[in-house]
Amino acid sequence: MDLLETKRLILRELRLTDCQDIVRFAADSAINHNLAFGDLEREEGARKYLKKAVADSQARADMGETRHSFKLAILLKPDRDFIGSCWLDITEPMHKRGSIGYFIEQSHWGKGLATEAIQALVAYGIDTLKLHRIEATVDADHLASRRVLEKAGFVREARMRQKRRRAAVWTDSSLYAKIAHS
């Protein structure tokens, strides 16, 4: 099912058949340098992640289930090539707060595609899911990812010292947020 569409992209639910693409991206050192993929670079880990994503996508409101996670494939038009993924998790339903994340295949960096995907995802979170605040945390030194968020209307709120461990080194993260209708 296609969830969102932009001028150049289609954002659809992740599927079990996306396993090899997830493994490929998780194993790409240029992408995983700034993300914590965990065991997604192994087929078993990717399959487990995708099974959870599919189960989350099948939450049924008519049975009292509330969906809290949207894991999406980013497809490039017109051929629907799988070029990345983005996600929106509702982290605090009572406070209408969510968080996002994203990655794009390296050959598509610098073309505004990540910004386009995030703008669509954030609009969905605010307009459809009625979220008030959406947050994103990025490596503080990852200037390209910070620019993606800023172009999508996010504001940098904090630098969190030594928040994540990458390659045996503690790194700082920047917290960004977008407030609904601000």
trRosetta pair geometry for C-beta under 8 A, 3 or more apart (Angstrom, degrees):
i j d omega theta_ij theta_ji phi_ij phi_ji
1 12 6.3 165 89 -153 42 94
1 13 5.5 38 57 7 87 118
1 57 7.9 168 46 174 120 129
2 5 6.2 25 163 -57 129 100
2 10 5.3 -63 -133 -170 116 110
2 11 7.3 100 -164 73 72 45
2 12 4.7 -61 -107 -91 50 98
3 11 5.3 -58 65 105 98 89
3 12 5.8 151 3 -118 82 36
3 13 6.2 107 -38 -44 115 72
3 70 7.2 135 -161 -165 168 120
3 72 6.1 -95 38 -111 138 126
3 124 7.3 36 149 -124 107 159
4 10 7.5 159 88 -162 54 44
4 11 4.1 7 57 51 98 114
4 72 7.6 4 28 -149 105 159
4 120 4.5 135 156 159 141 123
4 121 6.9 -149 21 -76 165 55
4 124 5.8 -91 -78 -56 131 136
5 9 7.1 -177 -152 96 47 58
5 10 5.3 -12 -108 -110 81 69
5 11 7.3 -150 -71 22 36 73
5 120 7.7 -164 68 -143 14 148
6 9 4.6 23 47 49 106 90
6 10 7.9 -151 27 -69 67 32
6 11 7.8 54 -8 -15 96 100
6 116 5.0 152 134 169 164 106
6 117 7.2 -123 1 -83 145 44
6 119 7.6 90 -105 75 139 103
6 120 5.0 -110 -59 -60 112 136
7 116 7.1 -92 42 -150 91 136
8 76 6.6 -20 158 -146 90 72
8 77 5.6 -147 -168 35 42 104
8 113 6.6 -95 99 -111 132 88
8 116 6.2 24 49 138 106 168
9 74 5.9 -33 -156 -164 126 85
9 75 6.5 131 -162 71 69 53
9 76 6.4 -41 -104 -103 69 44
9 77 6.6 -132 -79 -11 18 92
9 113 6.5 123 -64 -156 126 89
9 116 5.8 143 4 117 130 120
9 117 5.7 -84 130 -81 172 84
9 120 7.2 -145 80 4 121 153
10 74 8.0 143 75 -161 48 40
10 75 4.3 -22 63 66 95 111
10 77 6.4 105 -20 -62 94 89
10 80 6.3 -24 42 -116 135 86
11 72 4.5 22 -179 166 96 142
11 73 7.1 166 -152 76 50 47
11 74 6.0 -18 -101 -102 77 60
11 75 7.4 -176 -81 21 28 81
11 86 6.7 -45 -131 49 124 115
11 117 6.2 125 -76 -144 120 90
11 120 6.1 171 -3 106 138 135
11 121 6.7 -173 -143 -71 171 90
12 15 8.0 -7 123 -27 111 101
12 72 6.3 144 71 -155 24 87
12 73 5.4 -17 64 53 81 97
12 75 6.4 15 11 -4 107 125
13 53 7.4 157 -177 150 83 101
13 54 7.4 94 157 -109 118 59
13 57 4.6 72 -143 -127 135 155
13 70 7.9 -95 -107 -158 76 72
13 71 7.4 61 -155 78 62 66
13 72 6.4 -63 -98 -109 27 66
13 73 7.5 16 99 9 20 90
14 18 5.3 -98 -161 39 82 153
14 22 7.8 51 -151 -65 128 126
14 50 5.7 -128 140 -130 119 82
14 53 4.4 0 65 131 126 149
14 54 7.0 -103 93 -59 83 71
14 57 7.7 -170 49 -36 71 139
14 71 4.7 -33 3 115 127 100
14 72 6.5 -149 -36 -114 78 14
14 73 5.4 124 -93 -40 63 89
14 85 6.9 24 -81 -131 115 121
15 18 5.2 117 60 -15 69 99
15 50 7.1 10 116 -168 24 119
15 54 6.8 68 -131 -88 40 111
15 73 7.5 -35 8 -22 81 136
16 19 6.5 0 173 -39 54 104
16 47 7.2 35 -149 -140 87 75
16 50 5.2 129 -108 135 49 129
16 51 6.9 44 -98 -77 100 63
16 54 6.2 -11 -47 -46 86 148
18 21 5.0 -59 -170 46 73 116
18 22 5.7 76 132 -27 91 101
18 50 6.2 172 63 -114 96 132
18 73 5.8 -142 -111 -81 147 130
18 82 6.6 167 -133 -132 98 154
19 22 5.9 -60 -150 35 29 109
19 23 6.3 26 156 -17 66 107
19 43 6.2 49 167 -147 119 81
19 46 4.9 117 -152 120 74 121
19 47 5.6 12 -118 -78 126 71
19 50 6.0 -88 -81 -8 77 156
20 23 5.6 -51 -145 38 34 113
20 24 6.2 39 154 -24 65 106
20 43 7.9 -6 -87 -110 59 97
21 24 5.6 -53 -147 35 31 115
21 25 6.4 25 157 -14 65 105
21 73 7.6 49 100 -129 151 117
21 82 4.6 -34 -133 117 157 146
22 25 6.0 -57 -147 39 30 106
22 26 6.1 26 157 -17 66 112
22 40 5.8 -93 155 -178 103 109
22 46 4.3 149 95 -146 122 117
22 49 6.8 -169 172 79 156 132
22 50 6.7 -152 -7 -57 158 110
22 85 7.3 31 -103 -36 84 149
23 26 5.9 -59 -142 41 27 109
23 27 6.1 19 160 -14 64 113
23 40 6.9 -153 -97 154 48 68
23 41 6.0 93 -155 -153 65 38
23 42 7.1 -46 -125 144 106 2
23 43 5.7 -13 -82 -82 143 60
23 46 4.8 -80 -60 -36 82 157
24 27 6.1 -66 -148 40 24 105
24 28 6.7 35 151 -37 61 102
25 28 5.5 -46 -152 14 36 118
25 31 5.5 -58 -176 90 78 166
25 32 7.9 134 144 -51 62 90
25 84 7.1 123 -118 -120 147 53
25 85 7.1 164 79 4 170 109
25 103 6.3 130 177 107 128 133
25 105 6.9 -96 -104 -87 100 75
26 31 7.6 -93 -99 95 20 121
26 32 5.9 67 -168 -77 46 125
26 37 4.1 155 -141 -178 99 153
26 40 3.8 -161 -100 105 158 100
26 41 3.9 -146 117 -72 107 70
26 45 7.9 -145 136 96 171 122
26 46 6.9 -151 7 -80 145 107
27 32 7.2 -14 -120 -16 5 140
27 41 4.2 118 -71 -144 75 110
28 31 4.3 53 87 18 110 109
28 32 6.3 142 74 -6 57 92
28 105 7.7 146 -36 -133 176 65
28 106 6.6 -156 172 -19 139 115
29 32 6.1 -62 -124 51 31 95
29 33 6.0 56 167 -50 64 95
30 33 6.3 -35 -153 1 20 118
30 106 4.7 38 98 -84 147 135
31 34 7.5 -89 178 41 36 87
31 35 6.5 -19 151 21 75 122
31 103 5.1 73 -159 -171 114 134
31 105 7.6 -44 -68 -114 132 36
31 106 6.7 -119 -51 -50 90 92
32 35 5.5 -82 -131 60 47 89
32 37 5.1 -58 -123 -1 110 127
32 41 7.2 -13 -77 -61 158 124
33 166 7.2 72 -175 -177 54 136
34 138 7.1 7 174 -164 121 80
34 139 4.6 -108 -141 -2 96 133
34 142 4.9 70 -126 -87 144 145
34 145 6.6 -176 151 -23 156 150
34 166 7.9 -8 -106 -114 32 156
35 101 7.5 105 -125 -178 113 124
35 103 6.1 -51 -40 -68 152 132
36 164 6.7 -132 -55 -152 124 130
36 166 7.9 -117 -81 -89 84 90
37 40 4.2 -98 175 43 99 116
37 41 6.0 79 116 -34 136 89
38 45 6.5 -162 113 -169 93 140
39 42 5.4 -41 178 36 83 109
39 44 7.2 -41 149 86 121 88
39 45 3.1 -167 118 -95 92 148
39 48 7.9 24 90 44 117 129
40 45 4.9 -120 -80 119 31 115
40 46 5.0 83 -157 -81 68 74
40 49 5.7 8 -103 -15 101 154
41 45 7.2 15 37 61 40 134
41 46 7.7 92 -64 -48 7 107
42 45 4.7 82 64 11 88 106
42 46 6.9 -165 87 -7 42 88
43 46 5.7 -58 -143 40 32 111
43 47 6.1 35 158 -23 67 106
44 47 5.9 -54 -148 34 27 112
44 48 6.6 28 154 -18 62 106
45 48 5.7 -54 -150 35 32 112
45 49 6.4 33 152 -19 65 107
46 49 5.6 -55 -149 37 33 114
46 50 6.2 28 155 -16 66 108
47 50 5.8 -58 -145 40 29 108
47 51 6.3 34 155 -23 65 104
48 51 5.8 -51 -147 32 29 113
48 52 6.7 27 154 -15 61 105
49 52 6.0 -60 -157 37 29 109
49 53 6.4 29 149 -19 66 108
49 71 8.0 -169 161 -166 91 165
50 53 5.3 -51 -143 37 37 114
50 54 6.2 37 157 -19 68 103
51 54 5.9 -53 -147 37 29 110
51 55 6.3 30 153 -18 63 107
52 55 5.7 -54 -146 38 31 112
52 56 6.3 34 154 -21 65 105
52 69 8.0 -14 144 97 95 154
53 56 5.7 -53 -148 35 29 112
53 57 6.4 29 153 -21 63 107
53 69 7.3 -112 -121 126 60 117
53 71 3.8 -77 -131 59 118 139
54 57 5.7 -56 -149 34 32 112
54 58 6.6 22 155 -15 64 110
55 58 5.9 -67 -152 39 31 107
55 59 8.0 63 148 -52 59 73
56 59 6.2 -16 -170 -26 43 107
56 67 6.4 100 174 -147 77 88
56 68 7.2 -91 -150 59 112 64
56 69 4.2 -47 -167 72 153 106
56 70 7.5 -144 129 -74 122 32
56 71 6.8 86 65 6 136 102
57 67 7.5 46 -119 -134 27 130
57 70 7.5 86 -94 -123 82 57
57 71 7.6 -94 -52 44 105 82
59 65 4.1 -147 -167 133 85 120
59 66 6.5 -28 164 99 142 14
59 67 4.0 173 58 -77 139 81
59 68 7.9 93 -39 4 166 63
60 63 4.3 52 90 19 111 106
60 65 5.1 70 53 40 53 121
61 64 7.7 60 -171 -66 36 11
61 65 6.6 -99 -76 65 28 68
61 66 7.3 57 -105 -95 73 50
61 67 7.8 -58 -60 -10 85 95
66 93 7.0 34 144 -112 148 155
67 70 7.3 65 151 -63 119 82
67 90 7.8 103 114 11 60 127
68 89 6.4 31 148 -163 80 70
68 90 4.4 -108 -147 54 72 100
68 93 6.9 -79 -107 -61 106 112
69 87 7.1 -10 -169 -171 83 110
69 88 7.7 165 -152 89 41 53
69 89 5.0 -2 -108 -112 77 81
69 90 7.4 -116 -59 21 45 74
70 87 6.2 163 89 -154 61 61
70 88 4.5 3 55 55 112 91
70 89 7.5 -158 28 -72 66 42
70 121 7.7 173 102 -147 130 101
70 124 7.9 -125 123 116 172 136
71 85 7.0 1 -178 -177 80 118
71 87 4.7 -8 -108 -107 61 109
72 85 6.4 158 86 -158 51 69
72 86 5.4 -16 65 65 104 76
72 87 6.5 171 19 -85 75 52
72 88 8.0 22 -3 6 114 88
72 121 7.2 -160 34 -99 146 115
73 82 5.5 -53 -171 -130 120 97
73 84 7.8 141 -166 88 53 40
73 85 5.8 -43 -110 -102 43 79
74 82 7.4 102 72 -158 54 53
74 83 5.5 -69 103 69 99 81
74 84 4.1 -6 48 71 128 85
74 85 6.0 -150 0 -80 90 22
74 86 5.9 72 -54 -7 111 96
74 102 7.7 58 -40 -152 140 100
74 104 6.8 -55 80 -103 153 80
74 113 7.3 110 164 157 136 109
74 117 5.1 -30 -115 -107 127 146
75 80 4.4 -7 179 -156 131 63
75 81 6.4 145 -157 64 69 34
75 82 6.0 -35 -98 -90 75 49
75 83 7.0 126 -125 13 24 85
76 79 6.9 10 92 56 85 82
76 80 7.2 163 64 -125 47 12
76 81 4.6 -17 47 55 103 94
76 83 4.9 54 -29 -15 110 135
76 108 7.2 -145 -72 -109 138 146
76 113 7.3 -32 -97 -134 101 141
77 80 7.0 20 -101 -65 45 53
83 104 6.0 9 139 -155 95 77
83 105 4.6 -99 -163 13 70 115
83 108 5.1 42 -176 -9 132 159
83 113 6.9 -34 111 149 140 154
84 102 6.7 42 153 -179 126 82
84 103 5.2 -155 -152 100 103 57
84 104 3.9 -52 -66 -105 152 47
84 105 5.7 -133 -59 -15 84 69
84 108 7.2 -116 -29 66 118 138
84 113 7.5 134 19 124 138 120
84 114 7.2 -56 112 -93 171 82
84 117 7.2 -117 87 -28 125 171
85 102 7.0 -167 98 -142 50 53
85 103 6.1 15 50 50 77 85
86 100 6.7 -2 -178 -171 98 101
86 101 6.8 178 -152 91 57 49
86 102 4.0 -4 -107 -103 89 93
86 103 7.9 179 -77 21 59 47
86 117 5.1 169 -27 147 148 123
86 118 6.6 -161 -136 -81 147 63
86 121 5.4 -117 130 -57 137 155
87 100 6.6 165 86 -150 53 57
87 101 5.2 0 52 53 97 88
87 102 7.4 -171 19 -71 63 56
88 98 5.5 19 -177 164 89 137
88 99 7.5 167 -150 83 50 37
88 100 5.2 -17 -97 -97 70 84
88 121 5.4 -179 -49 178 121 109
88 124 7.2 -162 1 87 166 111
88 125 5.3 -148 -157 -77 147 118
88 129 7.8 -178 137 4 138 160
88 134 7.4 -40 -138 -137 103 122
89 98 6.0 166 85 -159 42 84
89 99 5.4 -12 59 57 94 85
89 100 7.8 176 19 -82 69 35
90 93 5.5 52 149 -79 123 76
90 97 7.5 118 -162 85 62 44
90 98 4.8 -50 -102 -96 49 97
90 129 6.9 -144 -80 176 120 139
90 131 7.0 -145 -113 -91 91 116
91 97 5.5 -53 64 108 95 93
91 98 5.9 142 5 -126 83 33
91 99 5.2 48 -32 -6 130 103
91 135 7.7 -35 19 39 145 115
92 95 4.2 1 123 42 122 106
92 96 7.5 -29 98 29 82 20
92 97 4.2 21 52 50 103 109
93 96 7.2 24 -171 -77 35 40
95 132 7.2 -96 154 46 63 123
95 133 7.5 -26 137 35 98 116
96 130 6.3 -75 -138 123 124 78
96 131 5.0 164 171 -142 82 45
96 132 4.0 78 102 1 122 96
96 133 6.9 106 105 21 79 73
97 131 6.7 102 -110 -160 15 101
97 132 6.8 -42 -72 60 61 86
97 133 4.7 -14 -114 71 84 100
97 134 7.5 169 -161 -84 56 35
97 135 7.0 19 -177 -7 101 106
98 125 5.4 -125 54 -153 151 132
98 129 7.3 45 -40 109 147 146
98 131 4.8 -49 1 -127 114 152
98 133 7.5 169 30 94 59 55
98 134 4.9 -15 72 -113 92 79
98 135 7.3 -175 97 24 43 71
99 134 6.8 151 -99 -166 25 65
99 135 4.7 -32 -106 71 82 87
99 136 6.5 140 -164 -84 76 44
99 137 7.4 -10 -157 -2 124 90
100 118 6.5 111 143 -137 151 93
100 121 6.0 119 -128 120 134 134
100 122 6.9 -60 -44 -74 156 83
100 125 7.6 -103 -64 -39 114 154
100 134 5.9 32 -16 173 108 113
100 135 7.5 175 19 83 71 39
100 136 5.1 -36 65 -84 86 101
101 136 6.8 151 -82 -136 51 91
102 114 5.7 131 130 -152 137 97
102 117 6.3 142 -137 99 139 127
102 118 5.9 -88 -31 -73 157 99
102 121 7.9 -171 -73 16 120 157
102 148 7.5 -130 74 142 135 151
103 114 8.0 -34 -151 -111 15 118
104 108 5.1 -104 163 86 112 111
104 109 6.2 146 94 -79 115 63
104 113 5.6 128 -130 90 147 113
104 114 4.7 -109 -24 -67 133 99
104 117 7.7 169 -76 13 110 143
105 108 5.1 69 70 15 85 107
105 109 8.0 -127 100 -34 45 76
106 109 5.6 -24 -157 -15 45 116
108 111 5.6 -75 -176 28 68 129
108 113 5.3 -26 158 30 117 151
109 114 7.9 9 -122 -17 60 122
109 144 6.7 1 -165 -178 115 153
110 144 7.6 -67 -71 -138 71 126
112 115 5.1 -54 -162 44 66 117
112 116 5.8 72 140 -29 83 102
112 151 7.7 -113 -133 141 86 160
113 116 5.5 -52 -145 36 33 114
113 117 6.3 33 156 -18 66 104
114 117 5.8 -55 -148 37 31 110
114 118 6.2 26 156 -16 66 109
114 145 7.8 -81 144 -118 157 63
114 148 4.6 -41 111 -130 119 137
115 118 5.8 -58 -143 40 29 107
115 119 6.2 32 157 -22 65 106
115 148 5.0 -146 -71 -147 76 71
115 151 4.5 -29 -129 96 136 128
115 152 5.4 -161 -149 -58 75 92
116 119 5.9 -51 -146 33 26 112
116 120 6.7 24 155 -15 60 106
117 120 6.0 -61 -155 37 31 108
117 121 6.2 26 152 -17 67 111
118 121 5.5 -55 -142 40 34 111
118 122 6.0 33 159 -19 68 108
118 148 6.2 107 5 159 150 102
118 149 7.2 -99 157 -98 163 52
118 152 4.4 -53 107 -98 118 158
119 122 6.0 -55 -142 39 27 109
119 123 6.3 30 156 -20 62 107
119 152 5.0 -146 -70 -130 74 91
119 153 7.6 94 -111 5 86 107
120 123 5.8 -54 -147 35 29 112
120 124 6.5 32 152 -20 63 105
121 124 5.7 -54 -153 35 31 114
121 125 6.4 33 150 -20 64 106
122 125 5.4 -52 -147 36 35 114
122 126 6.2 22 158 -10 68 108
122 134 5.7 -165 -129 65 90 162
122 152 6.1 130 0 169 148 116
122 153 7.2 -177 119 56 161 116
122 178 5.8 12 -153 74 137 156
123 126 6.1 -61 -142 44 28 101
123 127 5.4 2 171 4 69 120
124 127 6.6 -59 -118 51 19 93
124 128 5.0 -23 -165 27 61 124
124 129 6.7 51 141 -6 68 101
125 128 7.3 -16 -62 52 8 84
125 129 5.0 -38 -148 45 44 124
125 131 4.5 -26 162 26 91 134
125 134 5.3 76 115 -80 153 136
126 129 7.4 12 -25 56 10 81
126 130 7.4 37 -174 -120 35 19
126 131 5.6 -78 -89 61 48 82
126 132 8.0 91 -124 -97 80 18
126 134 7.2 -88 -57 -20 90 124
126 178 7.9 -80 -59 119 129 113
126 180 4.6 157 -142 -114 111 94
126 181 7.4 160 -179 -31 133 71
127 130 7.9 -25 152 -71 11 49
131 134 5.7 72 123 -61 140 91
131 180 6.6 170 99 -60 59 118
132 179 6.8 -10 160 -154 70 72
132 180 5.0 -87 -140 6 43 121
133 177 5.8 -12 -168 -168 98 118
133 178 7.4 158 -153 80 51 47
133 179 5.6 -18 -102 -106 76 66
133 180 7.2 -89 -58 -12 41 83
134 154 8.0 -91 93 -99 92 103
134 177 6.8 152 80 -154 44 64
134 178 5.0 -10 59 56 96 95
135 175 6.5 -23 -163 -168 112 91
135 176 6.8 145 -159 83 59 53
135 177 4.8 -26 -100 -97 72 84
136 149 5.5 -152 71 -109 143 131
136 154 6.2 -40 31 -127 118 161
136 175 7.8 152 81 -157 44 47
136 176 4.7 -15 62 64 91 105
136 177 7.6 177 20 -79 66 39
137 160 7.5 -21 -142 25 117 135
137 163 7.4 -113 -178 128 133 157
137 173 5.0 20 -180 167 101 132
137 174 7.1 166 -152 79 56 43
137 175 5.5 -21 -101 -101 82 65
137 176 7.5 -179 -82 22 32 74
138 142 5.3 -111 163 64 108 123
138 145 4.4 -175 -152 119 143 127
138 146 5.9 -165 86 -70 145 68
138 149 6.8 -145 -13 -21 140 139
138 173 6.5 155 79 -158 27 82
138 174 5.6 -18 64 56 81 92
138 176 6.9 15 8 -1 105 117
139 142 4.0 85 69 -14 100 112
139 145 7.0 82 42 50 82 141
139 164 7.4 -83 -96 52 81 134
139 166 7.7 -3 -106 -19 126 156
139 171 5.9 -15 -140 141 97 137
139 172 7.6 94 -165 83 57 56
139 173 6.2 -64 -106 -109 31 67
139 174 7.7 19 109 12 18 86
140 159 5.6 57 -114 -139 135 98
140 160 8.0 -164 -56 47 117 61
140 171 7.1 -169 26 162 94 89
140 172 4.0 -15 7 103 142 100
140 173 5.7 -164 -39 -128 86 10
140 174 4.6 118 -104 -36 70 91
141 171 7.3 -91 13 -163 111 115
141 172 7.5 98 -24 61 86 94
142 145 4.2 12 127 28 118 116
142 146 6.3 144 94 -21 69 88
143 146 5.5 -57 -146 38 33 113
143 147 6.3 36 155 -22 67 104
144 147 5.7 -53 -151 33 31 112
144 148 6.7 40 148 -25 63 99
145 148 5.4 -41 -151 25 38 118
145 149 6.8 35 153 -14 64 101
146 149 5.9 -56 -156 37 34 109
146 150 6.3 31 151 -17 67 109
146 156 7.2 12 -154 -77 108 121
146 174 6.3 30 -103 64 112 151
146 176 7.5 163 -136 -57 69 136
147 150 5.6 -55 -142 40 34 110
147 151 6.1 35 158 -19 68 106
148 151 6.1 -60 -151 38 25 108
148 152 6.4 15 153 -11 62 113
149 152 5.6 -65 -148 43 31 108
149 154 3.9 -49 170 51 94 138
149 156 7.9 100 104 -68 129 76
149 176 4.6 43 163 131 149 172
150 153 7.9 105 -177 -26 29 9
150 154 6.1 -83 -80 64 34 80
150 155 7.9 75 -115 -95 71 35
150 156 7.5 -22 -81 -32 100 94
150 176 7.7 -112 -62 -133 62 140
152 178 7.1 -76 122 -66 91 145
153 178 5.2 68 107 -123 95 122
154 176 4.0 49 156 163 129 120
154 177 6.3 148 -153 70 88 15
154 178 4.7 -76 -94 -54 67 93
155 176 6.5 157 74 -155 30 76
155 177 6.2 -31 58 64 81 69
155 178 7.2 129 7 -88 76 51
156 174 5.6 -37 -139 178 107 120
156 175 7.3 111 -158 78 59 49
156 176 5.4 -44 -94 -96 51 81
157 175 5.0 -54 63 99 98 98
157 176 6.6 149 5 -115 86 25
157 177 5.5 20 -23 11 134 108
158 174 7.1 166 88 -155 48 54
158 175 4.4 12 54 40 93 115
159 172 5.7 9 179 173 96 126
159 173 7.5 162 -158 84 53 39
159 174 5.6 -29 -103 -101 66 72
159 175 7.8 -150 -74 13 20 79
160 163 4.2 51 114 -59 114 129
160 172 6.4 161 80 -162 50 72
160 173 4.7 -11 57 62 105 90
160 174 7.4 -179 15 -89 79 19
160 175 6.1 73 -24 -30 111 104
161 172 5.3 -33 -119 -108 41 99
162 170 3.8 16 -145 155 95 128
162 171 7.1 116 -120 55 43 15
162 172 6.4 -23 -41 -78 36 62
163 170 7.9 132 34 -174 28 89
163 171 7.2 -48 52 89 72 62
163 172 6.4 72 8 -148 93 35
163 173 4.1 -56 49 10 143 115
164 170 7.3 151 84 -153 35 58
164 171 5.4 -25 71 59 86 93
164 173 6.0 79 -3 -50 106 117
165 168 7.2 6 179 -117 100 15
165 169 7.1 157 -155 76 63 29
165 170 5.6 -37 -97 -94 70 61
165 171 7.4 148 -109 12 19 80
166 169 6.1 -32 72 64 68 81
166 171 5.2 -3 22 -4 113 130
178 182 7.6 -179 -176 54 61 102
179 182 4.1 27 82 11 105 137
